[in-house]
Amino acid sequence: MGTLRLTADREGERADSFLARAVPELTRSAAQKLLERGAAGSKGKKLRKNDRLAAGQEVEVELPSPEPVEILPQNIPLDVVYEDGDVIVVNKPVGLVVHPAPGHPDGTLVNALLYHCGDSLSGINGELRPGIVHRIDRDTSGLIIAAKNDKAHLALAAQLQDHSLARTYEAVAAGGFREDSGTVDAPIGRHPVDRKKMAVDRRNGREAVTHWSVLARYSGYTHVECRLETGRTHQIRVHLASIGHPLLGDTVYGARKPCPGLAGQCLHARRLRFVHPSSGEAVELECPLPPWFQQVLKTLSL
């Protein structure tokens, strides 16, 4: 397994917090375990979880070898938008869970990728999320990228940290926006009461930045484009709800009554841009709005 070299960008940040933020698929507890095993160091010394880092300080992380994968490959059809020896990009439909979790042991994107790619998936994420570099919610559709080898995974993880891996979404949000564009810069953490939800948490949350712009205005709703600068769980849903514009169909952060014809929130990962881990060339991909999303816009325009 290779070594991931990262540079701290916050003065005084704890080592475990930094690793969990810099490597998107590392949870805080997983980062702490790495530090306890002596797998991360700086300036020739091993780091402890509560060590404070200086801005610009380089940290080297030796990621562990993956555990044997016990997820069964399943022949689930995939809409492959791009594929080569390093990466695969899929247009995920609404309803498809990305990786196995309690309540969803199979029938996931990971099961489909294991069938489609065989052994050609990275193992950095251990046994639960082979190849997965970033996630999108079950009821969000659109582009998601997976790595076919560890070198590609490390490169893409670094791009998530420095924001060169760009993800742009389209959504329908409640209400009318006063401005034509703006930014929500508000840290996100677990909801203090409902642990299944996320919330803006300015004291303990992790940095989260979403840039939005209006695409079209309708009576009571707005079609918006959202560009992620960070990638926190439910980020767009939480951020837009926090400024009074929850997504249409989002029964978790918006109106509790389901929207007829929608399986969940009206959110689609439209565009993806990344630097290819082998060629170094920019790759820009786009997938059209799915028919259900187009029908929503058509209905709103009547």
Backbone bond lengths (Angstrom), bond angles and torsions (degrees), N, CA, C in turn:
res aa  C-N    CA-C-N  psi(-1)  N-CA   C-N-CA  omega(-1)  CA-C   N-CA-C  phi
1 M - - - 1.470 - - 1.525 108.93 -
2 G 1.315 116.21 137.19 1.446 120.30 -177.93 1.515 113.40 -79.48
3 T 1.326 113.59 173.22 1.453 120.48 179.19 1.517 109.63 -103.70
4 L 1.307 115.78 134.93 1.455 122.23 178.99 1.518 108.10 -100.03
5 R 1.328 117.32 122.65 1.464 122.02 -179.68 1.527 108.81 -104.92
6 L 1.325 115.21 122.75 1.461 121.70 -176.61 1.517 109.94 -126.00
7 T 1.308 116.90 156.45 1.458 122.06 178.60 1.518 109.67 -118.95
8 A 1.317 116.61 124.91 1.463 121.06 179.97 1.524 109.90 -66.33
9 D 1.322 116.23 140.84 1.463 119.56 -179.46 1.524 112.26 -121.42
10 R 1.320 116.80 7.45 1.463 120.72 178.58 1.525 110.00 -129.44
11 E 1.299 115.71 126.58 1.464 121.16 177.83 1.534 109.71 -69.11
12 G 1.339 115.68 126.74 1.458 120.47 173.73 1.511 116.15 83.01
13 E 1.334 119.04 6.38 1.454 120.70 -179.69 1.525 110.76 -73.33
14 R 1.316 116.75 141.56 1.464 121.47 177.83 1.528 110.08 -65.84
15 A 1.343 115.81 148.64 1.461 120.80 -177.87 1.522 111.61 -62.53
16 D 1.337 118.27 -41.15 1.465 119.30 -178.61 1.530 111.40 -68.68
17 S 1.320 116.18 -38.72 1.462 120.09 177.42 1.519 111.03 -64.59
18 F 1.328 116.36 -41.75 1.463 120.76 -179.97 1.530 111.42 -62.18
19 L 1.341 117.05 -46.91 1.463 120.02 -178.32 1.525 111.43 -63.57
20 A 1.335 116.76 -41.05 1.464 120.07 179.73 1.527 111.08 -65.09
21 R 1.316 116.56 -31.25 1.459 120.67 179.63 1.528 111.10 -81.69
22 A 1.326 117.12 -38.69 1.464 121.36 -174.34 1.526 112.94 -76.96
23 V 1.319 117.00 -31.99 1.464 121.57 178.08 1.523 106.57 -110.32
24 P 1.333 118.12 97.13 1.460 122.32 -167.80 1.523 115.41 -53.49
25 E 1.335 117.74 -33.08 1.456 118.92 -176.83 1.526 113.25 -89.01
26 L 1.328 117.98 3.57 1.463 121.48 174.99 1.520 109.08 -91.67
27 T 1.322 117.18 122.94 1.455 120.02 171.92 1.523 108.85 -76.66
28 R 1.313 116.16 168.11 1.472 120.10 178.98 1.526 110.26 -61.45
29 S 1.321 116.97 -41.79 1.467 120.07 -179.66 1.524 111.64 -67.08
30 A 1.343 116.81 -37.70 1.467 119.91 178.21 1.529 110.36 -66.23
31 A 1.339 116.85 -38.86 1.466 120.57 176.79 1.525 110.90 -63.25
32 Q 1.314 116.80 -40.26 1.460 120.66 178.90 1.522 111.25 -64.35
33 K 1.329 116.48 -38.84 1.467 120.09 178.29 1.527 110.96 -64.74
34 L 1.336 116.73 -40.29 1.462 120.04 176.79 1.529 110.88 -60.48
35 L 1.319 116.64 -43.46 1.458 121.75 -179.38 1.527 110.61 -66.69
36 E 1.320 117.05 -38.52 1.463 120.93 178.30 1.520 111.65 -64.74
37 R 1.331 115.84 -31.00 1.475 119.72 178.46 1.522 112.04 -83.69
38 G 1.316 117.02 -0.17 1.460 120.13 179.95 1.507 113.46 74.90
39 A 1.343 116.42 26.71 1.461 120.63 -175.25 1.516 113.44 -88.80
40 A 1.329 117.87 1.19 1.464 120.97 179.01 1.521 109.69 -134.49
41 G 1.329 115.11 137.92 1.455 119.03 -178.84 1.509 112.34 -149.86
42 S 1.317 115.18 168.64 1.456 121.48 178.93 1.515 108.73 -152.89
43 K 1.335 116.23 136.99 1.465 121.96 178.72 1.525 111.73 57.04
44 G 1.336 115.54 35.94 1.463 120.57 176.01 1.512 114.91 80.83
45 K 1.331 117.99 4.76 1.459 121.06 -179.19 1.523 110.31 -123.38
46 K 1.337 114.93 146.50 1.443 120.06 176.80 1.532 109.15 -70.98
47 L 1.316 115.78 143.33 1.452 120.78 179.19 1.521 111.06 -95.15
48 R 1.321 115.42 144.14 1.449 121.57 171.33 1.532 108.33 -100.41
49 K 1.329 115.65 160.74 1.470 119.28 -172.98 1.521 113.01 -62.01
50 N 1.332 117.09 -30.88 1.465 119.02 -177.34 1.530 113.53 -99.39
51 D 1.332 116.96 9.40 1.470 119.64 175.35 1.533 109.34 -65.94
52 R 1.324 116.39 140.68 1.460 121.49 179.10 1.521 109.88 -95.41
53 L 1.330 116.24 136.93 1.460 121.48 -176.72 1.523 110.57 -102.70
54 A 1.324 114.45 151.62 1.458 120.53 175.16 1.526 108.93 -96.09
55 A 1.313 116.91 148.70 1.462 120.74 177.06 1.525 109.32 -58.98
56 G 1.337 116.21 132.00 1.458 121.09 -178.68 1.520 114.03 87.63
57 Q 1.320 118.11 -5.43 1.462 121.42 -179.36 1.523 110.19 -71.76
58 E 1.336 116.85 131.46 1.458 120.82 -179.33 1.523 110.78 -85.99
59 V 1.321 115.08 137.84 1.454 122.18 179.71 1.519 108.25 -125.87
60 E 1.321 116.33 131.40 1.456 121.15 177.28 1.527 108.99 -108.40
61 V 1.333 115.06 130.57 1.463 120.41 -177.48 1.523 109.04 -121.73
62 E 1.307 116.28 123.10 1.462 121.96 176.25 1.519 107.41 -94.63
63 L 1.323 115.91 104.41 1.452 119.79 -177.26 1.528 110.20 -76.33
64 P 1.326 117.87 140.25 1.467 121.22 -175.63 1.515 112.59 -71.56
65 S 1.321 116.18 158.08 1.456 120.26 173.90 1.518 108.85 -66.97
66 P 1.322 116.67 142.71 1.459 118.91 -177.12 1.518 112.84 -67.91
67 E 1.334 115.75 148.88 1.451 120.75 174.08 1.522 108.78 -78.56
68 P 1.337 116.70 157.72 1.468 118.93 178.77 1.525 111.02 -55.91
69 V 1.317 115.92 135.53 1.461 120.73 -179.59 1.525 109.31 -82.58
70 E 1.324 115.97 129.08 1.454 120.84 -178.90 1.523 111.27 -114.75
71 I 1.314 115.60 24.36 1.460 120.42 178.95 1.529 108.13 -95.84
72 L 1.314 116.38 133.05 1.450 120.16 -177.24 1.520 111.32 -79.56
73 P 1.334 117.98 132.29 1.463 120.04 171.99 1.529 109.42 -64.95
74 Q 1.328 116.21 139.65 1.460 120.63 178.56 1.519 109.77 -133.59
75 N 1.314 114.70 139.45 1.459 120.88 -177.31 1.531 109.55 -80.49
76 I 1.326 114.31 78.07 1.464 121.65 178.65 1.527 107.37 -106.20
77 P 1.321 118.70 125.00 1.475 120.49 -177.28 1.526 111.91 -57.26
78 L 1.327 115.86 138.09 1.459 122.34 179.01 1.522 109.83 -122.16
79 D 1.315 115.92 138.91 1.466 122.00 173.02 1.531 106.48 -93.71
80 V 1.327 116.13 90.50 1.462 121.96 -176.12 1.523 109.43 -82.91
81 V 1.327 115.64 120.28 1.457 121.54 -178.71 1.528 110.71 -92.10
82 Y 1.336 116.25 -33.08 1.468 120.85 -178.84 1.518 107.58 -154.81
83 E 1.327 115.56 141.82 1.463 119.16 177.30 1.519 110.43 -157.80
84 D 1.328 116.38 137.16 1.460 122.86 170.16 1.526 107.64 -147.86
85 G 1.317 117.80 -162.20 1.452 120.58 -176.14 1.516 114.71 -73.03
86 D 1.328 117.14 -11.58 1.463 120.90 -177.11 1.523 114.51 -108.99
87 V 1.314 116.38 -38.33 1.465 119.61 -174.23 1.519 111.11 -138.42
88 I 1.320 114.08 160.05 1.453 121.14 171.66 1.526 107.13 -137.19
89 V 1.338 116.57 134.47 1.454 122.17 178.99 1.524 107.87 -119.08
90 V 1.325 115.65 128.18 1.460 122.10 -174.94 1.525 109.89 -120.64
91 N 1.316 116.03 142.65 1.461 122.34 171.16 1.527 106.44 -89.37
92 K 1.332 117.10 100.85 1.454 122.28 -174.58 1.528 110.91 -80.35
93 P 1.330 117.69 131.68 1.461 119.46 177.33 1.527 111.62 -81.09
94 V 1.297 116.69 161.35 1.464 121.77 172.83 1.527 108.99 -60.23
95 G 1.315 116.48 139.30 1.457 121.06 176.36 1.506 115.03 96.97
96 L 1.328 117.56 -15.95 1.465 120.43 179.67 1.525 109.54 -88.21
97 V 1.337 116.30 117.53 1.461 121.82 176.99 1.522 108.32 -73.36
98 V 1.334 117.21 142.17 1.462 120.10 -175.64 1.520 112.01 -72.78
99 H 1.335 117.51 -48.52 1.468 119.16 -176.02 1.524 110.56 -138.58
100 P 1.329 118.14 156.01 1.466 120.82 179.66 1.521 112.12 -58.06
101 A 1.318 114.80 141.48 1.462 122.20 179.15 1.519 107.05 -156.77
102 P 1.316 117.78 167.70 1.472 119.34 177.13 1.524 111.07 -53.10
103 G 1.315 115.97 127.70 1.455 120.81 -176.21 1.510 113.55 92.85
104 H 1.341 117.14 -17.31 1.470 122.29 178.39 1.529 109.39 -137.71
105 P 1.337 117.08 68.97 1.470 120.27 -176.53 1.522 114.07 -71.54
106 D 1.330 117.26 -20.35 1.467 120.47 179.82 1.519 109.16 -152.47
107 G 1.331 115.34 -172.75 1.458 119.49 -178.06 1.511 113.21 70.62
108 T 1.332 117.25 24.59 1.460 122.32 -176.00 1.528 111.74 -104.12
109 L 1.322 115.11 173.07 1.456 120.36 176.22 1.526 110.82 -61.08
110 V 1.324 117.16 -38.21 1.465 120.14 178.72 1.527 110.70 -61.81
111 N 1.332 117.57 -43.28 1.467 119.99 176.60 1.527 110.76 -58.72
112 A 1.324 116.34 -41.21 1.463 120.99 179.83 1.527 111.23 -67.08
113 L 1.356 116.43 -41.30 1.459 120.24 -179.83 1.527 111.37 -65.79
114 L 1.327 116.58 -38.63 1.464 119.54 178.59 1.527 111.01 -62.22
115 Y 1.325 117.20 -36.54 1.463 120.86 177.58 1.521 110.23 -71.15
116 H 1.323 116.60 -44.31 1.467 121.82 -176.09 1.524 112.50 -70.65
117 C 1.338 117.05 -41.38 1.465 121.28 -173.03 1.525 113.92 -100.50
118 G 1.326 117.77 -12.49 1.461 119.45 -176.70 1.511 111.27 64.49
119 D 1.326 116.79 -129.78 1.463 121.34 -179.56 1.524 112.83 -82.74
120 S 1.324 117.33 -0.81 1.461 120.52 -175.44 1.533 111.74 -88.02
121 L 1.319 115.63 65.23 1.457 122.08 173.54 1.517 108.00 -141.73
122 S 1.318 116.07 145.04 1.463 119.07 179.55 1.517 110.02 -69.18
123 G 1.344 115.69 157.92 1.452 120.49 -177.81 1.506 114.23 -118.94
124 I 1.325 117.47 16.85 1.461 120.84 -176.33 1.526 111.05 -60.75
125 N 1.324 117.09 -33.72 1.456 119.58 -175.28 1.520 113.14 -84.51
126 G 1.345 118.43 9.92 1.453 119.71 177.78 1.517 111.46 75.35
127 E 1.317 117.15 -149.39 1.450 120.37 -169.72 1.522 114.84 -86.26
128 L 1.338 118.47 -14.41 1.460 119.20 -174.45 1.518 114.50 -92.61
129 R 1.341 118.23 -31.48 1.463 119.30 -172.72 1.529 111.31 -134.67
130 P 1.318 118.83 57.60 1.461 119.38 -179.47 1.523 111.57 -59.76
131 G 1.336 115.31 127.39 1.457 120.45 175.13 1.503 115.77 83.26
132 I 1.325 119.25 -19.69 1.449 121.54 -173.84 1.531 110.94 -74.70
133 V 1.325 116.22 122.41 1.468 121.72 -178.49 1.527 110.55 -94.40
134 H 1.318 117.24 -39.19 1.468 121.88 177.37 1.520 107.30 -144.59
135 R 1.323 116.80 168.52 1.461 119.84 -175.83 1.526 110.90 -122.85
136 I 1.323 114.78 158.23 1.460 121.03 166.25 1.530 106.82 -133.67
137 D 1.317 116.16 152.51 1.456 121.29 -174.58 1.526 112.00 -63.54
138 R 1.320 114.10 157.96 1.469 120.86 179.03 1.528 111.90 -53.04
139 D 1.324 117.13 -45.68 1.456 120.65 -175.32 1.527 113.17 -96.44
140 T 1.323 116.26 18.47 1.465 122.27 170.09 1.517 107.88 -105.54
141 S 1.309 117.17 135.55 1.465 120.86 179.21 1.524 109.88 -101.70
142 G 1.341 115.27 167.50 1.457 119.62 171.28 1.515 116.30 119.29
143 L 1.329 114.57 -162.83 1.454 122.36 -167.80 1.523 113.35 -76.54
144 I 1.329 115.32 132.87 1.450 122.81 174.04 1.520 107.98 -141.00
145 I 1.327 116.41 139.20 1.460 121.64 -175.68 1.530 110.73 -109.34
146 A 1.322 116.16 143.21 1.458 121.95 175.03 1.521 108.60 -130.38
147 A 1.331 115.87 148.28 1.462 121.42 -178.55 1.526 110.28 -97.90
148 K 1.335 115.35 141.50 1.457 120.43 -178.68 1.521 113.15 -94.92
149 N 1.312 117.58 -9.31 1.463 120.47 177.20 1.524 108.46 -151.74
150 D 1.330 115.61 165.38 1.462 119.93 -173.76 1.526 112.50 -68.05
151 K 1.330 117.08 -34.27 1.458 119.92 178.18 1.528 110.53 -60.72
152 A 1.331 116.05 -45.73 1.455 120.31 178.94 1.529 111.27 -64.89
153 H 1.326 115.90 -38.18 1.464 119.73 -179.12 1.529 110.80 -64.55
154 L 1.329 116.66 -43.97 1.467 120.49 178.79 1.525 110.90 -62.08
155 A 1.324 115.94 -41.70 1.465 120.09 -179.23 1.525 111.07 -64.97
156 L 1.322 117.10 -43.11 1.457 120.67 -179.32 1.531 111.28 -70.07
157 A 1.336 116.72 -35.86 1.468 119.92 176.81 1.523 110.52 -62.86
158 A 1.333 116.39 -38.92 1.470 120.48 177.92 1.524 110.36 -65.38
159 Q 1.351 116.66 -36.22 1.461 120.02 178.82 1.534 111.70 -68.79
160 L 1.319 116.79 -32.85 1.457 119.18 174.22 1.518 110.54 -63.14
161 Q 1.338 116.02 -36.83 1.460 120.10 -179.56 1.523 111.76 -68.77
162 D 1.341 116.45 -43.03 1.471 118.21 -176.20 1.534 112.56 -94.85
163 H 1.330 117.07 7.11 1.469 124.09 173.12 1.528 113.74 70.73
164 S 1.321 118.38 16.15 1.463 119.47 176.08 1.529 111.09 -81.96
165 L 1.333 117.30 -13.33 1.461 121.28 169.85 1.525 105.76 -91.91
166 A 1.330 115.43 104.66 1.461 120.68 -171.13 1.518 110.82 -102.72
167 R 1.327 116.21 134.79 1.465 122.46 179.98 1.529 109.32 -125.85
168 T 1.315 115.29 126.04 1.459 120.89 -178.63 1.522 109.43 -121.97
169 Y 1.325 115.66 130.95 1.456 122.55 -176.84 1.527 110.29 -116.25
170 E 1.319 115.84 159.28 1.453 121.37 167.92 1.520 107.96 -121.01
171 A 1.339 115.74 142.89 1.455 120.96 -175.81 1.516 109.59 -146.94
172 V 1.318 115.43 160.42 1.459 121.86 169.53 1.520 106.46 -113.28
173 A 1.333 116.00 121.03 1.457 121.92 -176.38 1.524 110.42 -115.17
174 A 1.318 114.92 153.41 1.461 120.42 -179.93 1.521 110.78 -74.39
175 G 1.314 116.42 144.00 1.450 121.23 174.13 1.517 113.88 85.87
176 G 1.323 114.83 174.73 1.457 121.28 178.73 1.517 111.09 -107.71
177 F 1.315 116.57 130.64 1.460 122.21 179.36 1.528 109.87 -80.14
178 R 1.323 117.22 134.50 1.463 120.62 179.38 1.521 111.72 -66.88
179 E 1.332 116.14 -41.65 1.460 121.65 -178.13 1.521 110.20 -99.81
180 D 1.332 116.02 168.58 1.458 120.59 176.59 1.519 112.63 -88.07
181 S 1.324 116.70 -16.84 1.466 120.56 178.32 1.518 108.91 -159.12
182 G 1.319 115.39 163.74 1.456 119.43 179.19 1.522 111.18 -179.47
183 T 1.312 115.72 -177.36 1.460 122.15 -178.53 1.518 109.61 -135.83
184 V 1.328 115.99 135.96 1.459 121.47 171.02 1.524 106.80 -105.73
185 D 1.313 115.86 114.27 1.463 122.47 178.89 1.526 106.79 -116.23
186 A 1.325 116.54 91.93 1.461 121.39 -174.46 1.523 109.46 -148.73
187 P 1.330 118.15 123.03 1.468 121.43 -178.48 1.520 112.22 -62.94
188 I 1.318 116.21 147.09 1.462 122.13 -176.69 1.525 110.17 -120.91
189 G 1.311 115.19 137.21 1.463 121.43 176.30 1.513 109.55 -145.11
190 R 1.328 117.04 -176.88 1.454 121.37 177.97 1.528 110.35 -65.45
191 H 1.318 115.52 142.73 1.460 120.52 177.06 1.531 108.54 -62.00
192 P 1.315 118.65 135.75 1.469 120.85 -175.53 1.522 114.34 -64.52
193 V 1.334 117.86 -22.37 1.463 120.75 -178.30 1.530 111.74 -110.86
194 D 1.327 116.03 -52.52 1.462 121.69 -179.44 1.524 108.77 -96.73
195 R 1.322 117.53 101.59 1.465 121.56 -173.90 1.525 113.13 -71.71
196 K 1.337 117.35 -8.47 1.460 119.51 176.02 1.520 111.65 -84.05
197 K 1.330 115.71 -10.25 1.457 120.87 -178.22 1.527 110.60 -108.51
198 M 1.324 115.17 162.75 1.452 122.02 172.86 1.527 108.04 -109.82
199 A 1.322 116.28 164.25 1.460 120.16 -179.41 1.522 109.70 -156.87
200 V 1.321 116.52 158.16 1.460 120.14 171.86 1.534 107.55 -66.66
201 D 1.316 116.00 124.58 1.468 121.83 -177.49 1.524 107.28 -135.21
202 R 1.317 116.53 95.94 1.465 121.09 -174.90 1.518 113.16 -74.51
203 R 1.303 116.97 -11.73 1.465 119.72 -179.34 1.530 112.19 -95.10
204 N 1.325 116.68 -46.83 1.464 120.27 -174.26 1.529 113.99 -119.36
205 G 1.332 117.96 -2.05 1.454 120.39 -176.85 1.524 113.53 -73.77
206 R 1.340 114.82 166.80 1.465 121.69 177.67 1.527 108.85 -95.49
207 E 1.311 115.61 146.53 1.466 121.91 -177.47 1.529 110.70 -49.98
208 A 1.328 116.26 134.74 1.459 121.19 178.95 1.525 108.90 -148.53
209 V 1.346 115.89 127.81 1.462 121.25 -177.59 1.528 109.10 -134.09
210 T 1.336 115.40 126.21 1.456 121.93 177.59 1.528 109.53 -126.42
211 H 1.330 116.75 126.95 1.458 121.98 175.66 1.531 108.10 -100.90
212 W 1.330 117.46 131.50 1.453 120.57 -178.24 1.524 110.83 -126.85
213 S 1.319 115.28 154.63 1.463 120.98 174.27 1.521 108.66 -148.78
214 V 1.324 115.45 146.98 1.462 121.41 -177.56 1.528 110.13 -80.69
215 L 1.337 115.81 131.25 1.458 121.72 175.41 1.528 111.66 -99.91
216 A 1.339 115.92 -38.30 1.467 120.34 179.08 1.521 108.84 -160.34
217 R 1.318 115.51 149.44 1.465 120.91 -179.64 1.531 109.59 -114.76
218 Y 1.337 115.32 137.54 1.461 121.79 178.03 1.527 108.48 -130.05
219 S 1.291 116.60 173.90 1.455 121.13 178.80 1.535 109.49 -69.69
220 G 1.325 116.46 107.80 1.458 120.93 177.52 1.509 115.62 86.57
221 Y 1.339 117.88 -7.02 1.470 120.83 -177.63 1.528 110.53 -143.83
222 T 1.325 115.67 161.53 1.467 121.47 179.33 1.528 109.57 -137.94
223 H 1.320 114.68 133.61 1.464 121.46 174.36 1.529 106.97 -88.78
224 V 1.338 116.93 117.40 1.454 120.99 -174.58 1.522 111.87 -124.47
225 E 1.320 114.06 155.66 1.460 122.14 170.99 1.525 107.55 -106.89
226 C 1.327 116.68 135.99 1.465 121.46 -179.50 1.523 109.57 -126.12
227 R 1.326 115.03 127.23 1.466 120.21 177.60 1.520 108.91 -111.70
228 L 1.310 115.15 124.14 1.460 120.80 -177.96 1.520 111.44 -83.58
229 E 1.304 116.20 129.33 1.468 120.78 170.42 1.525 109.39 -95.94
230 T 1.325 116.26 -27.52 1.459 122.92 173.51 1.524 106.98 -126.87
231 G 1.310 117.62 179.02 1.457 119.64 -176.73 1.512 112.89 -139.18
232 R 1.310 117.13 64.86 1.457 120.92 178.70 1.531 111.02 -82.97
233 T 1.316 115.54 158.24 1.458 121.26 177.67 1.528 110.72 -56.86
234 H 1.335 116.27 127.91 1.474 123.47 177.89 1.532 112.23 59.38
235 Q 1.337 118.12 26.88 1.467 120.55 -169.47 1.531 113.53 -56.48
236 I 1.328 117.97 -53.17 1.464 119.98 -177.07 1.526 110.04 -63.18
237 R 1.312 116.95 -41.78 1.460 121.37 -179.17 1.522 110.91 -61.95
238 V 1.325 116.69 -45.03 1.465 121.21 -179.19 1.528 110.96 -69.18
239 H 1.334 116.80 -45.37 1.458 120.26 -176.32 1.528 112.18 -64.43
240 L 1.323 117.67 -46.72 1.458 118.65 -178.51 1.535 111.10 -69.05
241 A 1.324 116.31 -35.50 1.470 118.47 175.77 1.521 110.76 -64.63
242 S 1.337 116.91 -34.11 1.470 120.61 -177.31 1.525 112.30 -68.68
243 I 1.340 117.69 -21.26 1.468 120.18 178.22 1.531 111.11 -105.13
244 G 1.341 115.01 17.01 1.455 119.89 174.57 1.507 116.06 87.40
245 H 1.335 118.36 17.25 1.461 121.91 -178.33 1.524 111.66 -132.11
246 P 1.341 118.12 65.26 1.471 119.79 178.54 1.524 110.78 -62.08
247 L 1.326 115.54 154.61 1.461 119.99 -177.91 1.518 111.36 -72.76
248 L 1.308 115.43 144.72 1.451 122.03 174.58 1.529 108.61 -58.84
249 G 1.336 116.64 128.52 1.459 121.03 177.85 1.514 115.06 86.53
250 D 1.321 117.92 -1.95 1.464 120.90 -179.05 1.531 109.18 -86.48
251 T 1.329 116.80 98.79 1.464 121.20 -177.34 1.521 112.76 -81.46
252 V 1.327 117.62 -4.85 1.465 121.38 178.64 1.528 110.74 -89.54
253 Y 1.331 116.36 -45.49 1.466 120.91 -176.06 1.529 113.43 -110.71
254 G 1.323 116.73 -2.29 1.449 120.42 -179.59 1.516 111.66 -128.92
255 A 1.320 116.42 -140.93 1.462 120.80 178.94 1.527 109.95 -63.53
256 R 1.317 116.30 134.08 1.465 119.98 -176.41 1.520 112.79 -74.34
257 K 1.319 116.96 -21.21 1.457 120.40 -179.92 1.521 110.02 -79.38
258 P 1.337 117.92 124.38 1.473 120.06 -179.00 1.525 111.87 -58.43
259 C 1.311 115.57 149.99 1.458 121.06 178.01 1.535 108.75 -88.74
260 P 1.320 118.54 124.94 1.470 120.61 -179.86 1.530 111.51 -54.54
261 G 1.335 115.33 130.77 1.457 120.44 177.92 1.509 114.94 88.40
262 L 1.354 117.47 -5.48 1.457 120.83 179.31 1.524 110.44 -115.40
263 A 1.343 115.78 136.59 1.464 120.34 178.07 1.520 111.21 -83.48
264 G 1.309 117.20 -17.32 1.460 121.79 -178.34 1.507 109.38 -172.02
265 Q 1.325 116.37 -149.82 1.460 120.65 -177.92 1.530 111.70 -69.72
266 C 1.317 115.53 148.29 1.465 121.30 -179.64 1.524 108.25 -84.83
267 L 1.326 116.03 87.08 1.464 122.33 -173.82 1.521 109.43 -147.72
268 H 1.333 116.06 130.04 1.463 121.52 -176.11 1.526 110.32 -137.36
269 A 1.331 116.80 127.04 1.465 122.47 177.20 1.523 108.19 -78.18
270 R 1.339 116.22 96.95 1.471 121.75 -167.61 1.529 113.05 -82.87
271 R 1.357 116.78 -44.74 1.458 119.89 -173.97 1.529 111.78 -131.35
272 L 1.332 114.35 151.04 1.463 121.57 179.65 1.518 108.72 -140.86
273 R 1.326 116.32 132.20 1.460 120.54 176.78 1.521 109.23 -132.34
274 F 1.353 116.22 132.86 1.459 120.14 178.76 1.521 109.58 -151.24
275 V 1.300 115.55 162.73 1.466 121.77 175.51 1.520 107.15 -92.34
276 H 1.322 116.44 124.82 1.461 119.40 -176.80 1.521 110.37 -61.94
277 P 1.341 118.01 129.58 1.470 121.35 -174.40 1.522 115.28 -63.93
278 S 1.331 118.23 -20.09 1.462 120.62 179.27 1.520 112.67 -104.77
279 S 1.320 118.19 -48.08 1.461 120.98 -175.73 1.519 113.09 -83.07
280 G 1.334 117.35 -24.11 1.457 120.86 -176.79 1.515 113.26 77.92
281 E 1.325 116.77 3.83 1.459 120.40 179.94 1.526 110.98 -87.71
282 A 1.322 115.77 151.55 1.463 120.61 178.60 1.523 109.69 -74.87
283 V 1.322 115.78 135.46 1.462 122.31 176.82 1.519 107.33 -118.46
284 E 1.332 117.22 122.89 1.457 122.07 179.19 1.525 108.78 -120.68
285 L 1.321 115.73 125.39 1.455 121.29 -176.30 1.528 109.98 -127.10
286 E 1.316 115.95 150.66 1.453 121.08 179.10 1.520 109.26 -146.03
287 C 1.313 116.71 143.13 1.462 120.13 174.33 1.522 108.16 -128.03
288 P 1.311 117.71 141.97 1.471 120.97 -174.75 1.518 111.68 -67.29
289 L 1.321 115.47 162.16 1.456 119.86 173.32 1.521 109.24 -62.93
290 P 1.331 117.82 134.38 1.470 119.72 179.67 1.529 110.79 -67.37
291 P 1.322 117.27 160.84 1.472 120.69 -176.67 1.528 113.57 -54.94
292 W 1.330 118.05 -38.30 1.471 119.63 -178.73 1.529 111.43 -64.48
293 F 1.349 116.56 -36.05 1.461 121.02 178.95 1.529 109.71 -70.06
294 Q 1.320 115.98 -43.12 1.465 119.95 177.74 1.525 111.17 -61.19
295 Q 1.339 116.81 -36.08 1.453 120.40 179.15 1.518 110.99 -67.06
296 V 1.338 117.31 -37.19 1.460 121.15 176.01 1.528 110.62 -59.39
297 L 1.344 116.60 -47.67 1.461 120.31 179.74 1.521 111.38 -63.63
298 K 1.322 115.71 -37.90 1.473 119.29 179.91 1.515 110.16 -65.16
299 T 1.331 116.67 -41.75 1.465 121.69 179.62 1.528 110.97 -64.62
300 L 1.327 116.26 -42.11 1.460 120.00 -179.14 1.525 112.03 -67.20
301 S 1.318 117.03 -27.14 1.467 120.39 -176.94 1.524 112.98 -81.88
302 L 1.331 117.29 -9.04 1.475 120.35 -177.97 1.526 111.06 -72.69
